[in-house]
């Protein structure tokens, strides 16, 4: 199944949950695309120790997830 997650928020917790959900779906052998729109495009700048967005995005893309911005 092909799944697209669209994120339009600049809240780190929402981005963190979107990447976690995308990674979980990739583990279940789904084709997953995350489309970042608006403030979510700057996810790298929103990363923190509590919300390690860069690490989750790296795992997502290395697991053959598609990240569009």
BALOBA-1460 file (C-alpha; in Angstrom, 3 decimals):
// residues 69
<rec num="1" residu="x" x="0.000" y="0.000" z="0.000"/>
<rec num="2" residu="x" x="1.230" y="3.499" z="-0.795"/>
<rec num="3" residu="x" x="0.833" y="6.036" z="1.995"/>
<rec num="4" residu="x" x="1.524" y="9.781" z="2.047"/>
<rec num="5" residu="x" x="1.788" y="11.797" z="5.252"/>
<rec num="6" residu="x" x="1.455" y="15.545" z="4.821"/>
<rec num="7" residu="x" x="2.830" y="17.749" z="7.595"/>
<rec num="8" residu="x" x="2.115" y="21.489" z="7.645"/>
<rec num="9" residu="x" x="3.112" y="22.336" z="11.215"/>
<rec num="10" residu="x" x="6.251" y="23.815" z="12.678"/>
<rec num="11" residu="x" x="5.680" y="22.102" z="16.037"/>
<rec num="12" residu="x" x="8.604" y="19.743" z="16.786"/>
<rec num="13" residu="x" x="6.353" y="17.199" z="18.522"/>
<rec num="14" residu="x" x="4.065" y="16.889" z="15.493"/>
<rec num="15" residu="x" x="7.037" y="16.406" z="13.165"/>
<rec num="16" residu="x" x="8.559" y="13.881" z="15.565"/>
<rec num="17" residu="x" x="5.328" y="11.851" z="15.578"/>
<rec num="18" residu="x" x="5.042" y="12.013" z="11.777"/>
<rec num="19" residu="x" x="8.582" y="10.648" z="11.321"/>
<rec num="20" residu="x" x="7.974" y="7.965" z="13.953"/>
<rec num="21" residu="x" x="4.747" y="6.899" z="12.225"/>
<rec num="22" residu="x" x="6.480" y="6.880" z="8.835"/>
<rec num="23" residu="x" x="9.306" y="4.709" z="10.180"/>
<rec num="24" residu="x" x="6.825" y="2.307" z="11.767"/>
<rec num="25" residu="x" x="4.943" y="1.962" z="8.477"/>
<rec num="26" residu="x" x="8.195" y="1.327" z="6.607"/>
<rec num="27" residu="x" x="8.922" y="-1.532" z="9.022"/>
<rec num="28" residu="x" x="5.536" y="-3.007" z="8.009"/>
<rec num="29" residu="x" x="6.665" y="-2.995" z="4.346"/>
<rec num="30" residu="x" x="4.522" y="-0.049" z="3.226"/>
<rec num="31" residu="x" x="5.595" y="2.525" z="0.617"/>
<rec num="32" residu="x" x="5.658" y="5.771" z="2.584"/>
<rec num="33" residu="x" x="6.121" y="9.373" z="1.464"/>
<rec num="34" residu="x" x="6.291" y="12.303" z="3.883"/>
<rec num="35" residu="x" x="5.456" y="15.646" z="2.307"/>
<rec num="36" residu="x" x="6.621" y="18.654" z="4.324"/>
<rec num="37" residu="x" x="4.793" y="21.911" z="3.673"/>
<rec num="38" residu="x" x="5.054" y="25.400" z="5.165"/>
<rec num="39" residu="x" x="6.936" y="25.681" z="8.483"/>
<rec num="40" residu="x" x="7.614" y="21.931" z="8.623"/>
<rec num="41" residu="x" x="10.220" y="22.297" z="5.859"/>
<rec num="42" residu="x" x="12.615" y="23.718" z="8.477"/>
<rec num="43" residu="x" x="12.475" y="20.515" z="10.580"/>
<rec num="44" residu="x" x="16.284" y="20.373" z="10.904"/>
<rec num="45" residu="x" x="16.310" y="23.721" z="12.720"/>
<rec num="46" residu="x" x="13.562" y="22.514" z="15.080"/>
<rec num="47" residu="x" x="15.475" y="19.422" z="16.199"/>
<rec num="48" residu="x" x="16.429" y="19.154" z="19.871"/>
<rec num="49" residu="x" x="17.519" y="16.552" z="22.380"/>
<rec num="50" residu="x" x="13.861" y="15.881" z="23.231"/>
<rec num="51" residu="x" x="12.816" y="15.669" z="19.558"/>
<rec num="52" residu="x" x="15.717" y="14.209" z="17.492"/>
<rec num="53" residu="x" x="14.164" y="15.034" z="14.122"/>
<rec num="54" residu="x" x="17.399" y="14.770" z="12.146"/>
<rec num="55" residu="x" x="18.029" y="11.205" z="13.300"/>
<rec num="56" residu="x" x="14.454" y="10.135" z="12.554"/>
<rec num="57" residu="x" x="14.583" y="11.733" z="9.091"/>
<rec num="58" residu="x" x="17.873" y="9.964" z="8.393"/>
<rec num="59" residu="x" x="16.425" y="6.575" z="9.388"/>
<rec num="60" residu="x" x="13.339" y="7.299" z="7.280"/>
<rec num="61" residu="x" x="15.278" y="8.094" z="4.121"/>
<rec num="62" residu="x" x="17.784" y="5.256" z="4.589"/>
<rec num="63" residu="x" x="14.837" y="2.856" z="4.956"/>
<rec num="64" residu="x" x="13.684" y="3.868" z="1.451"/>
<rec num="65" residu="x" x="11.076" y="6.339" z="2.620"/>
<rec num="66" residu="x" x="10.508" y="9.322" z="0.332"/>
<rec num="67" residu="x" x="10.866" y="12.777" z="1.879"/>
<rec num="68" residu="x" x="9.484" y="15.688" z="-0.135"/>
<rec num="69" residu="x" x="9.651" y="19.356" z="0.776"/>
